[in-house]
């Protein structure tokens, strides 16, 4: 239980550090946009490294611009990172099954 609390606090501190070091834009839709000071490739690698360092489970990296190109659609560089905490998420899922659709965290990185 204590280890899970540490993971949650670490994730919160990670998000807070990002917010404190970069311009942050929050919309009414619950999406928080943080401008990175690094190129897209380096930002993605830094995020993945930070996620791993915090002991958070990394599920997948989806290159949305490649998928769009495969479908014949042009899209600016865009990558979706999916990560979360399965032991903690499972506890929420047992309490309320509907929350399973929103448990994994995602970071979408796109170049503007």
Helices and strands as residue ranges (DSSP letters): H 2-21, E 24-26, E 32-34, H 40-53, E 57-63, H 64-70, E 78-84, H 86-95, G 97-101, E 105-110
